[in-house]
Amino acid sequence: MAVTYNSYLTEVQLEVAKSFDAGYQGYSSQYEKIFRMDPNQRFEEKFSVRGGMSADLVNVTDGAAYNAQTPKIVGTNTIEQLMFKEAVAITKMMKEKDHYGSAFEDAYRLGYYARLKMDKLAADILVNATGTTVTWDGLSLANANHLIGDTGATQSNRTTGGLDLANLEASIQALRVQKDHNNATMGISPTYLVVPTRNMHTALRLTESPMTPEDANTAKNVIGPLQVVVWDQLVTTNWEAMLCTDKMFHRLEYQIAYGPELTPDRDTATGNDLIQMDLACNAGAVDYLGTHFIV
């Protein structure tokens, strides 16, 4: 998401805005790799989860009527935008002395913090995967008893134990046979292995073969295609790793209503010129499909 600002800014205001943009670009966020970035339509976006169809197609005789499928909404989940409003001041003294270093530094930090906050909103959804983050079925994102649509059946998207080869292989196998909400095997494969910083080296060792003359183990690593995402803001997780499919197959959603947008203004109480930032965004877990956790 790019920073936007008006073309009618003064020269100094434009430089402050550029400093904000530099700070914003200076933070390497992770949420864009994992979360879907679907266009936002409203302040409270309600997402639906569909089921009610049958994958067991029945053969018919020549001239028979068509079998009627009955797709329906089996649940919903809503993501509500959070709004943020911040400002950087350009004081009279700065203008009098033609010295704007502090304003540039403050703007840079604000830009950095804006993207940091955007990243944290998504990270918090995963941090709380075993607790307060709930999906359409009212259960925590990482849960052993998730509903399969309205079929009455349930399935787990969690494996208990540490991050090791056995648990990683078991989790990959579980994800590959995960059922959709019509109780049909999805046949999906994980794309990402998301881990907190404490498991960085373990994740890399499990997914990369040394393939060097100094190491006798040059066997091909069949888990190697997984992309490891080390997310620093997942420090407080009580899970060890998350497997996640490509964005096409999961419903981890990130919504940005607007921003970051920068506009000029003047504080009549202080006489300061202001560069104001407006941002509205939030993340959520609509569905558990396409994810599997090692807890």
KACOR-V228337 format. One line per field, one symbol per residue. ss: DSSP state (2 for helix, 1 for strand, 0 for the rest). phi: phi as a letter, one per 20 degrees, with the letter a starting at -180 (. if undefined). burial: + if it has 24 or more other C-alpha atoms within 12 Angstrom, else -. A space follows every 50 residues. Layout:
ss = ???
phi = ???
burial = ???
This chain:
ss = 00011000002222222222222222000022220100000001111111 10000000000000000000011111111101111111110222222000 22222222222222222222222222200000010000010000011000 00011001100000222222222222001000001000000111112222 22222220000000000000000000111112220000001111002220 011111111111111100000011111111111110000011110
phi = .efdbfeeffgffffffffgffffffeeedfffdefdfgedbfdeedddd bnddeefdfcefnffffefcfbedacbdddfddcccbdedeffgffelcd gffffffffffffffgffffgfgffegefecffddgemdggebecffeld fnecbdcbcepfecffffffffffffdfeeedmdffmdcfdddecfgfdg ffffffdceglcffcfedffefegffeededfeegefdddacebeggfdc cedcdcfanfddcebceffdnffcdddcbcaacadfbegncbddc
burial = +-+++------++++++++++++++-+++++++++++--+----+-+-++ +++--------------------+++++++++++-++++++--------+ --++++++++++++++++++++++++++++--+++++-++++++-+++++ ----++++++-+++--++++++-++++++++++----+++++++++--++ -+++-+++--------------++-+++++++++--+++++++++++-++ ++++++++++++++--------+++++++++++++++++++++++
